[in-house]
Amino acid sequence: MYNTWHTLKLKEICEITSSKRIYLSDYQTEGIPFYRGKEIIERQKGYSDVTTELFISIEKFDEIRGKFGVPKVGDLLLTSVGTLGVPYVVKQNDEFYFKDGNLTWFRNLRGIDSKYLYYWILSPLGKAQLKKCTIGSSQPAMTIILLKEMDIVLPSIPTQRKIAAILSAYDDLIENNLRRIKIMEEMAQNLYTEWFVKFRFPGHEKVKIVDSPLGRIPEGWYVRKLNDVLITIESGSRPKGGINTFEREIPSIGAENILGLGEYDYLKDKFVSKDFFNRMTRGHIKDRDVLLYKDGAKIGRKAMFGNGFPHSVCCINEHVFILRVNNQISQSYLYFWLDQPEMTQNIKNLNANSAQPGINQVSVKALPILIPTKEIIVKFDELCEPLLSELFLFAKENNILRKTRDLLLPRLISGELEVSDLDIQTGDDE
């Protein structure tokens, strides 16, 4: 029962500290990953490939490990500048160091399970306590001094572990689905590369390679402008007064959710009214639409939605292009063509305004595209479409799992749901 739980200061149950200072001269182009808040957020979201930009040498890492220690299994890191309050529990085989000030380090935990602490931080109770530890307005940050004095209400260790086990079961399923999504994407991408980059498509042995504006290509294929295959390129719009974040009617997708295949952050959903959606003459998302981010610092990011993912009904705002093609190629082929590194760079190069970055329809329509034979496109879709359908299925399932977990989280952490008498395997000796 909740009234038997104990209130403690965080400083009583763990050491709260930060890393040793790493200087600009210590940065390397390879070695041990050096994380800031951005990378920890990616790890927390379960991304298989963290976009590591900084490294320190193995020798420097070993020196720090010997003198001061480095993050180990069960330690918890908390983003403390910028995007605040995102926790990450260090896993087996994790090996990294991190930037002081960006992240706060909870280690030497005693009387508290690290996974329980992780979920407590994500709960409304934890978020309310973390808010009290925040200083600054222009650049909010959490201080170690205030975090040490933060109150936390704790059940017994066995109960903590049962609560963590229930919630972890959902996160394990989500992580497993993320791995499956990654595999499906890699399989589709490898198929595309094999056929349309390396030109090892079925029957390629009998096809001559000829010159083209894009270099050597199979005979019978040709190069056109994107405009020659597009039937639609359009952006959306937003109502006067801006997008509604609270009244959950029709999701309006912007740059924050143009993230690739099967990736979508439902916490960043914004909405328009049904009335505004019905009055929109463009920007309604259809199955297999390819979306291209056209404004701001992340020009060139793209996504493709389908099979009811991320929403069965949704639209885009004015910062995104929808691209639809005629029957010369397919939506899947279009996505992977645009997703090639050189094409992404070509799209970025279309922007000529550093003060207010953006690309327009005319420049996008002028991009080159390789058109294979119709027979090869059909065969590609026969193999690619089942992969994408399964990918979107896993992505939709993850949304359901996250919603269920998030409904349980506050009820478990508050003690509203009693678990102490439940026979739950926690994987730990009590």
C-alpha positions as CSV (number, residue, x, y, z in Angstrom):
1,M,0.0,0.0,0.0
2,Y,1.2,3.5,-0.8
3,N,1.0,4.6,2.8
4,T,3.7,2.1,3.7
5,W,6.1,3.6,1.2
6,H,9.0,5.8,2.5
7,T,9.9,9.3,1.5
8,L,13.6,9.9,1.0
9,K,16.0,12.5,-0.5
10,L,17.7,11.3,-3.7
11,K,21.1,12.0,-2.1
12,E,20.3,9.4,0.5
13,I,19.9,6.6,-2.0
14,C,22.5,7.4,-4.7
15,E,25.4,9.5,-5.7
16,I,24.5,12.4,-8.0
17,T,27.4,13.8,-10.0
18,S,28.6,14.6,-13.4
19,S,31.6,13.7,-15.7
20,K,35.1,15.1,-15.7
21,R,35.7,17.9,-18.1
22,I,36.6,16.9,-21.6
23,Y,38.3,19.7,-23.6
24,L,38.1,20.5,-27.3
25,S,41.7,19.2,-27.7
26,D,40.5,15.8,-26.4
27,Y,38.0,15.2,-29.3
28,Q,38.9,12.5,-31.8
29,T,37.4,11.4,-35.1
30,E,37.0,7.8,-33.8
31,G,37.4,5.9,-30.5
32,I,35.0,5.9,-27.6
33,P,31.7,7.7,-28.2
34,F,31.3,11.0,-26.4
35,Y,27.6,11.7,-25.7
36,R,25.7,14.9,-25.1
37,G,22.0,15.1,-24.3
38,K,21.1,14.6,-28.0
39,E,22.7,11.2,-28.2
40,I,21.3,10.0,-24.8
41,I,17.8,11.0,-26.0
42,E,18.4,8.8,-29.1
43,R,19.5,5.9,-26.9
44,Q,16.4,6.4,-24.7
45,K,14.2,6.2,-27.7
46,G,15.7,2.9,-28.7
47,Y,17.4,4.1,-31.9
48,S,19.8,1.4,-33.1
49,D,22.1,3.9,-34.8
50,V,23.0,6.8,-32.6
51,T,24.3,9.7,-34.6
52,T,27.6,10.0,-32.7
53,E,29.6,13.1,-33.8
54,L,32.2,13.2,-31.1
55,F,34.7,10.7,-29.7
56,I,37.6,10.5,-27.2
57,S,40.6,8.2,-27.5
58,I,40.6,4.8,-25.9
59,E,43.6,5.9,-23.9
60,K,41.8,9.0,-22.5
61,F,38.7,6.8,-21.7
62,D,40.9,4.2,-19.8
63,E,42.6,7.1,-17.9
64,I,39.2,8.5,-16.7
65,R,37.9,5.0,-15.9
66,G,40.9,4.3,-13.7
67,K,40.9,7.6,-11.9
68,F,37.2,8.6,-11.7
69,G,35.1,5.8,-13.1
70,V,32.8,5.7,-16.2
71,P,29.1,4.9,-16.6
72,K,28.4,1.2,-15.9
73,V,25.5,-1.1,-16.1
74,G,22.6,0.1,-13.9
75,D,23.8,3.7,-13.7
76,L,21.3,6.4,-14.8
77,L,22.0,9.5,-16.9
78,L,19.6,12.4,-17.0
79,T,19.5,15.2,-19.6
80,S,20.0,18.4,-17.7
81,V,20.3,21.2,-20.3
82,G,18.1,21.9,-23.3
83,T,15.6,19.0,-23.5
84,L,15.3,18.3,-19.7
85,G,14.5,15.2,-17.8
86,V,15.1,12.4,-20.3
87,P,16.6,9.4,-18.4
88,Y,18.7,6.6,-19.7
89,V,19.8,3.4,-17.8
90,V,23.2,2.2,-18.9
91,K,23.0,-1.2,-20.5
92,Q,25.3,-4.2,-20.8
93,N,28.0,-3.5,-23.4
94,D,27.4,0.2,-23.3
95,E,30.8,2.0,-23.6
96,F,30.8,5.8,-23.8
97,Y,31.6,8.9,-21.9
98,F,29.6,12.1,-21.7
99,K,29.7,15.9,-21.5
100,D,29.7,17.6,-18.1
101,G,26.8,19.9,-17.6
102,N,24.7,18.3,-20.3
103,L,24.0,15.1,-18.3
104,T,23.7,14.3,-14.7
105,W,25.0,10.9,-13.5
106,F,23.2,8.8,-10.9
107,R,25.4,6.0,-9.6
108,N,26.1,3.8,-6.6
109,L,22.4,3.3,-6.1
110,R,21.4,1.8,-2.8
111,G,17.8,1.0,-1.8
112,I,16.5,1.8,-5.2
113,D,16.3,-0.1,-8.4
114,S,17.7,1.8,-11.3
115,K,14.8,0.8,-13.6
116,Y,12.3,1.9,-11.0
117,L,14.1,5.3,-10.8
118,Y,14.0,5.5,-14.6
119,Y,10.2,5.0,-14.7
120,W,9.7,7.3,-11.6
121,I,11.4,10.1,-13.5
122,L,9.1,9.6,-16.5
123,S,6.0,9.6,-14.3
124,P,3.9,12.7,-13.5
125,L,5.2,12.5,-9.9
126,G,8.8,12.5,-11.0
127,K,8.3,15.2,-13.6
128,A,6.7,17.4,-11.0
129,Q,9.7,16.9,-8.7
130,L,12.2,17.5,-11.6
131,K,10.5,20.8,-12.4
132,K,11.4,22.1,-8.9
133,C,15.1,21.4,-9.8
134,T,15.1,23.6,-12.9
135,I,16.7,27.0,-13.0
136,G,16.9,29.6,-15.8
137,S,14.4,30.7,-18.3
138,S,16.3,31.4,-21.6
139,Q,18.2,28.1,-21.2
140,P,16.7,26.0,-18.5
141,A,19.0,23.6,-16.7
142,M,18.8,21.2,-13.7
143,T,21.4,21.5,-10.9
144,I,23.0,18.7,-9.0
145,I,22.4,20.6,-5.7
146,L,18.7,20.7,-6.2
147,L,18.5,17.1,-7.6
148,K,20.2,15.9,-4.4
149,E,17.4,17.4,-2.3
150,M,14.6,16.0,-4.4
151,D,12.0,13.9,-2.6
152,I,11.1,10.4,-3.8
153,V,8.5,8.0,-2.3
154,L,9.7,4.5,-2.5
155,P,8.1,1.1,-1.9
156,S,10.2,-1.9,-1.0
157,I,12.9,-3.2,-3.4
158,P,10.8,-6.3,-4.4
159,T,7.8,-4.0,-5.2
160,Q,10.1,-1.6,-7.1
161,R,11.4,-4.5,-9.2
162,K,7.9,-5.8,-9.9
163,I,6.7,-2.3,-11.1
164,A,9.8,-2.0,-13.2
165,A,9.3,-5.5,-14.6
166,I,5.7,-4.7,-15.7
167,L,6.8,-1.6,-17.5
168,S,10.0,-3.1,-18.9
169,A,7.9,-5.8,-20.5
170,Y,6.3,-3.2,-22.8
171,D,9.6,-1.5,-23.5
172,D,11.3,-4.8,-24.4
173,L,8.5,-5.5,-26.9
174,I,8.9,-2.0,-28.3
175,E,12.7,-2.4,-28.6
176,N,12.2,-5.8,-30.3
177,N,9.9,-4.2,-32.8
178,L,12.4,-1.4,-33.4
179,R,15.0,-4.0,-34.3
180,R,12.5,-5.6,-36.7
181,I,11.7,-2.3,-38.3
182,K,15.4,-1.7,-38.8
183,I,15.8,-5.2,-40.4
184,M,12.9,-4.5,-42.7
185,E,14.3,-1.2,-43.7
186,E,17.7,-2.6,-44.3
187,M,16.3,-5.4,-46.4
188,A,14.4,-3.0,-48.6
189,Q,17.3,-0.6,-48.8
190,N,19.7,-3.4,-49.8
191,L,17.3,-4.6,-52.5
192,Y,17.2,-1.1,-53.9
193,T,21.0,-0.7,-53.8
194,E,21.6,-4.0,-55.4
195,W,19.2,-3.4,-58.3
196,F,19.3,0.4,-58.9
197,V,22.8,1.4,-57.7
198,K,24.9,-1.7,-58.4
199,F,22.6,-2.7,-61.3
200,R,22.5,-6.3,-60.3
201,F,18.8,-6.7,-61.1
202,P,17.2,-9.9,-62.5
203,G,18.5,-10.4,-66.0
204,H,21.2,-7.7,-65.7
205,E,23.8,-10.1,-67.3
206,K,22.0,-9.6,-70.7
207,V,21.7,-5.8,-70.5
208,K,24.3,-3.4,-71.9
209,I,25.6,-0.5,-69.8
210,V,25.4,2.8,-71.6
211,D,26.3,6.5,-71.0
212,S,23.8,8.9,-69.5
213,P,23.7,12.3,-67.7
214,L,23.9,10.4,-64.4
215,G,26.8,8.2,-65.6
216,R,26.7,4.6,-66.8
217,I,23.2,3.0,-66.6
218,P,21.6,-0.1,-68.1
219,E,20.4,0.2,-71.7
220,G,16.6,0.8,-71.9
221,W,16.7,2.9,-68.7
222,Y,16.7,6.7,-69.0
223,V,17.1,9.9,-67.0
224,R,14.3,12.4,-66.6
225,K,13.5,15.3,-64.3
226,L,11.4,14.6,-61.2
227,N,8.7,16.7,-62.7
228,D,8.3,14.1,-65.5
229,V,7.1,11.5,-63.0
230,L,5.3,13.6,-60.4
231,I,1.5,13.9,-60.4
232,T,1.5,15.9,-57.1
233,I,3.9,18.1,-55.2
234,E,2.2,20.1,-52.6
235,S,2.5,21.5,-49.1
236,G,-0.1,21.8,-46.4
237,S,-1.2,24.8,-44.4
238,R,-2.0,25.8,-40.8
239,P,-5.0,27.7,-39.4
240,K,-4.7,31.3,-38.2
241,G,-3.4,31.3,-34.7
242,G,-1.3,28.2,-35.2
243,I,-1.6,24.5,-34.7
244,N,-3.5,23.1,-31.8
245,T,-1.5,20.9,-29.4
246,F,-4.3,20.0,-27.1
247,E,-7.6,19.3,-28.9
248,R,-6.8,16.0,-30.5
249,E,-8.7,16.1,-33.7
250,I,-6.7,15.7,-37.0
251,P,-2.9,15.3,-36.7
252,S,-1.0,17.9,-38.7
253,I,2.5,16.6,-39.4
254,G,5.5,18.9,-39.5
255,A,9.3,18.7,-39.6
256,E,9.5,17.2,-36.2
257,N,8.0,13.9,-37.5
258,I,9.7,13.6,-40.9
259,L,12.1,11.0,-39.6
260,G,12.4,8.2,-42.1
261,L,10.7,4.8,-42.3
262,G,8.6,3.6,-39.3
263,E,9.8,6.4,-37.0
264,Y,7.3,8.8,-35.5
265,D,7.2,10.7,-32.2
266,Y,3.6,10.8,-31.1
267,L,4.4,13.1,-28.2
268,K,5.1,15.8,-30.8
269,D,1.7,15.5,-32.4
270,K,0.0,18.7,-33.3
271,F,-3.5,19.1,-34.6
272,V,-6.0,21.0,-36.7
273,S,-9.8,21.0,-36.3
274,K,-11.9,18.6,-38.5
275,D,-13.5,21.7,-40.0
276,F,-10.1,23.1,-41.0
277,F,-8.9,19.7,-42.3
278,N,-12.1,19.4,-44.5
279,R,-11.5,22.8,-45.9
280,M,-7.9,22.1,-46.9
281,T,-7.5,21.8,-50.6
282,R,-4.1,20.2,-50.4
283,G,-1.9,18.4,-47.8
284,H,-4.1,15.4,-47.0
285,I,-1.8,12.4,-46.5
286,K,-2.6,9.2,-48.5
287,D,-1.2,5.7,-48.3
288,R,2.5,5.5,-49.4
289,D,2.9,9.3,-49.7
290,V,6.5,10.4,-49.7
291,L,7.1,13.4,-47.5
292,L,10.0,15.9,-47.8
293,Y,10.9,18.5,-45.3
294,K,11.4,21.8,-47.2
295,D,12.3,24.5,-44.7
296,G,14.8,25.1,-41.9
297,A,18.0,23.5,-40.9
298,K,17.0,19.9,-41.6
299,I,16.1,20.3,-45.3
300,G,16.2,17.0,-47.1
301,R,14.8,14.8,-44.4
302,K,12.1,12.5,-45.7
303,A,9.5,9.9,-44.6
304,M,6.9,7.6,-46.1
305,F,3.7,6.7,-44.4
306,G,1.3,3.8,-45.1
307,N,-1.0,1.1,-43.8
308,G,-2.6,3.5,-41.4
309,F,0.8,4.6,-39.9
310,P,1.2,6.9,-38.2
311,H,-2.5,7.9,-38.3
312,S,-5.4,6.7,-40.5
313,V,-6.3,10.3,-41.2
314,C,-3.7,13.1,-41.1
315,C,-2.3,16.0,-43.0
316,I,0.9,18.1,-43.4
317,N,1.7,21.7,-42.5
318,E,3.3,24.3,-44.7
319,H,6.9,23.1,-44.0
320,V,6.5,19.8,-45.7
321,F,6.0,18.6,-49.3
322,I,3.9,15.6,-50.3
323,L,5.3,13.8,-53.4
324,R,3.2,11.4,-55.5
325,V,4.3,9.8,-58.8
326,N,2.7,8.5,-61.9
327,N,2.9,4.9,-63.1
328,Q,6.4,5.2,-64.6
329,I,7.8,4.4,-61.1
330,S,6.4,3.7,-57.7
331,Q,6.2,5.5,-54.4
332,S,8.7,3.0,-52.9
333,Y,11.2,3.6,-55.7
334,L,10.8,7.3,-55.3
335,Y,11.5,7.2,-51.5
336,F,14.7,5.2,-51.9
337,W,15.9,7.2,-54.8
338,L,15.5,10.4,-52.8
339,D,17.1,8.7,-49.7
340,Q,20.4,8.1,-51.4
341,P,23.1,10.2,-49.7
342,E,24.0,12.0,-53.0
343,M,20.4,12.9,-53.6
344,T,19.9,14.1,-50.1
345,Q,22.9,16.4,-50.6
346,N,21.5,17.5,-53.9
347,I,18.2,18.5,-52.2
348,K,20.1,20.4,-49.5
349,N,22.1,22.2,-52.2
350,L,18.8,23.5,-53.6
351,N,18.7,26.0,-50.7
352,A,20.4,29.2,-51.5
353,N,19.2,31.3,-48.5
354,S,21.2,30.7,-45.3
355,A,19.2,33.4,-43.4
356,Q,15.9,31.6,-44.1
357,P,16.6,28.1,-45.4
358,G,14.0,26.6,-47.7
359,I,13.5,24.9,-51.1
360,N,10.7,25.4,-53.5
361,Q,8.6,23.2,-55.9
362,V,10.4,24.4,-59.0
363,S,13.8,23.3,-57.8
364,V,12.6,20.0,-56.5
365,K,10.8,19.3,-59.9
366,A,14.1,19.9,-61.7
367,L,16.0,17.2,-59.7
368,P,17.2,14.2,-61.9
369,I,15.8,10.8,-61.5
370,L,16.7,7.5,-63.1
371,I,13.8,5.6,-64.7
372,P,14.2,1.8,-64.9
373,T,12.1,-0.3,-67.1
374,K,8.5,-0.9,-66.0
375,E,9.1,-4.6,-65.6
376,I,11.9,-4.0,-63.1
377,I,9.9,-1.5,-61.1
378,V,7.0,-4.1,-60.9
379,K,9.4,-6.8,-59.7
380,F,11.0,-4.4,-57.2
381,D,7.6,-3.5,-55.7
382,E,6.6,-7.2,-55.5
383,L,9.5,-7.8,-53.1
384,C,9.7,-4.4,-51.4
385,E,6.0,-3.8,-50.6
386,P,5.6,-6.8,-48.2
387,L,8.7,-5.5,-46.3
388,L,7.3,-2.0,-46.0
389,S,3.8,-3.3,-45.0
390,E,5.4,-5.4,-42.2
391,L,7.5,-2.4,-41.1
392,F,4.5,-0.2,-40.8
393,L,2.7,-2.9,-38.9
394,F,5.5,-3.1,-36.3
395,A,5.5,0.7,-36.1
396,K,1.7,0.8,-35.4
397,E,2.0,-1.9,-32.8
398,N,4.7,0.1,-31.0
399,N,2.3,3.0,-30.7
400,I,-0.3,0.8,-29.0
401,L,2.4,-0.6,-26.7
402,R,3.5,2.9,-25.7
403,K,0.0,4.1,-25.0
404,T,-0.7,1.1,-22.8
405,R,2.6,1.5,-20.9
406,D,1.9,5.2,-20.5
407,L,-1.5,4.5,-19.0
408,L,0.0,2.1,-16.5
409,L,3.0,4.2,-15.6
410,P,1.3,6.8,-13.3
411,R,-1.0,4.2,-11.7
412,L,2.0,1.9,-10.8
413,I,4.3,4.7,-9.6
414,S,1.6,6.3,-7.4
415,G,0.7,3.0,-5.8
416,E,-2.8,3.1,-7.2
417,L,-2.2,-0.4,-8.7
418,E,-1.1,-2.8,-6.0
419,V,1.6,-5.3,-7.2
420,S,3.3,-6.5,-4.0
421,D,1.2,-9.8,-4.0
422,L,1.6,-10.5,-7.7
423,D,3.8,-13.4,-8.8
424,I,6.0,-11.5,-11.2
425,Q,9.4,-12.8,-12.2
426,T,11.9,-9.9,-11.9
427,G,15.1,-11.7,-12.8
428,D,16.6,-10.8,-9.4
429,D,17.1,-12.7,-6.2
430,E,15.0,-11.1,-3.5
